Amino acid sequence: MASSNHSIKLSADLAEIGKLRAQQLGYPSWGAYIKGLIRYDAMVQGEHPITLPFAGMSTTQQDAIDAKLLQNTQRGVGERGQFLARLMERQKKAPPPTEPPSEGA
């Protein structure tokens, strides 16, 4: 089947994490890394109890998590589920962020 183009918006921190991890893991490009992640997920067919809740958070909360994950990635420090769970809990308890108005609003 022929490939097709897809695009997504990422925070600057999340994009930087992707570039760093692609290099660290030896992928030839950022795109190859993303394809590898999708393929790995398809092979494992596991649940996403830690990262799925990110999708329901505000972009400001997601950006705060991405900033912390970028710091860890730059230092070469991996964290597991408990760290992410605590980080998410802190974001949920933070005062509701003010979202910038969306384009066209």
Secondary structure, DSSP 4 states (H G I P E B T S, - for coil): -----------HHHHHHHHHHHHHHT-SSHHHHHHHHHHHHHHH----TTTGGGGGS-HHHHHHHHHHHHHHHHHT----HHHHHHHHHHHHHSPPPPPPPPTT-
